[in-house]
Structures are given as C-alpha cells and as structure tokens.
Amino acid sequence: MFESLREAFREATENFKKELNRDAVPEAADKLLRAMNQELVDSRLRLGELSDQLERTRTELESEDGELRTCLRREELARRIGDDETARVASEFAARHLRRRDVLEEKVAVLEKELADRRDEMQAMTEQLKEARTRRDSLTATAGRTGARDRIEEADDLFARMDEMAERISDFDARAQAAQEFGEMNLDGVEASTWDRERSEKAARDDVDARLEELKRRMGRDG
C-alpha cells in the first residue's frame, strides 16, 4: 500500500505540472489526502493492537512471577520435610520461570517505549495532515490568480510535504509491526537463542541460582 501511495504522489505532481489548471489541484490533492487519511486510520488500528499486546504481555509477566514464587515456596516446603527430589524439580521449574520472566520484562520495556514513541508520532502526523489540507485549500483558492511558475512551486511544496508524511506513516507502521512481532515472540525460542547463546551454561546457571536465592531471602522476610 505504501509503495502505491508514494507512486500516487509522483503521478499527481507530474500531472499537475502538465495540466496547470485549477481543477488539477483539488483532484490530485484530494485523492492523496483521502489515501493519507486512510493510512492514518490503519496506523491507529496498529497502535491499538500494540497497546493490546502490551497489556497481554503485562498479564503474562504477572502470571509468570506468580508461578515463580509458587515454585520457590514448594521447594522450601519440600526441603523442610526432607523431600530432596521434589525440591530439585521445584528449583528447576523456578529457574525456568525466572528466565521467562526476564524475557517478559524486556518485552514490556520495549513495548512501553515503542507505544509512547508511536503515540507521539501519531499526534505529529495528524497535525501534518491538517496542515496539508490547509495548504491544499489555499492552493486551490489561488490557483486561478497566480502564474504557472508560482502554481508549480506551490504544488511542489504541497506534494513534497504530503510525500514526507507518507514516508513517516510507512516508518510508523513498520516500527509498530516490528514491536508487535517482538511482543508475540515465542518465549522458549527466545530463551534458547539469547540467554543460552550469549552466556555460557555455567555462568547462566550460577546467575539464576544466585538470583533465586536472593528472591527466597526476600520472600522469607516478607513472609
């Protein structure tokens, strides 16, 4: 869609230069403004999807944290009664939940930042669309009273600004899509591709064990 929209800008500009009449301005500009408005509507939908993804990820994070704490409590209870096997299994599950919680925390941070950035960008694009409409009305009103050169320059300015906005819409949608896909990543795949690859198994295990022990101490104090 974006490529066809950018092509429409180029075609409208060329047609206006060739025809240089009053009707060419509203016909070309209105077509582009309608397309731009539709792109903004689609971008708002993308923003809503991104917001929904953030809320789902926060819910997953809360659930994962609850599972982690449950496993730690089970481990503690098993150790108290001397059930080493149950304690071992509970500890392994706790380590898994901790790693998954780490990934979810990263997802939440990325989605929160991207959502804030996209909201600011959406506001800026909305203002640009209003400005483009104002320029279109001004150009239409003066088209019959100005010379050909002036009309070309004014039309070039209008279409250039609209073309710039189309590029920003394209970037907005691409980044929002990327953030949404990041939020939908498979946790097991992420755990294997980032955590285990970037750290040695021993270093990762030692780090997880240390963090689990610290969490146990905190839970003990809170309890």
Secondary structure, DSSP 8 states (H G I E B T S, - for coil): -HHHHHHHHHHHHHHHHHH-STTHHHHHHHHHHHHHHHHHHHHHHHHHHHHHHHHHHHHHHHHHHHHHHHHHHHHHHHHHTT-HHHHHHHHHHHHHHHHHHHHHHHHHHHHHHHHHHHHHHHHHHHHHHHHHHHHHHHHHHHGGGS-HHHHHHHHHHHHHHHHHHHHHHHHHHHHHHHHHHHHT--HHHHIIIIIHHHS-HHHHHHHHHHHHHHHHHHHHHH-
